[in-house]
Amino acid sequence: MESTLLTVSEAARRLALGRATTYRLVQLGELPSVRIGRAVRVPARALDEWVAARTKGAVADGFAPPSGDPPPTVLGRRRLRRSV
């Protein structure tokens, strides 16, 4: 079984998001990722599952998140603090 790893830019294109927003999702731990040295990669299968988990019942519930799930993280323009 082969696991395809995507760059953050490739994952951003698949999600129709900006690269910075996708990096922020990775940094917040919202989006599954793997670090290989300094490089950050997003497993394609994990990305597909992440999207599927957030779209369950989207049509039936009028785009509301599924019950029991935490509310989505708000991504603002504030910079994240680096942990020391």
Sequence and secondary structure as in RCSB ss.txt:
>XXXX:A:sequence
MESTLLTVSEAARRLALGRATTYRLVQLGELPSVRIGRAVRVPARALDEWVAARTKGAVADGFAPPSGDPPPTVL
GRRRLRRSV
>XXXX:A:secstr
    EEEHHHHHHHHT  HHHHHHHHHTTSS  EEETTEEEEEHHHHHHHHHHHHTTTTTTTS   TTS      
 S       
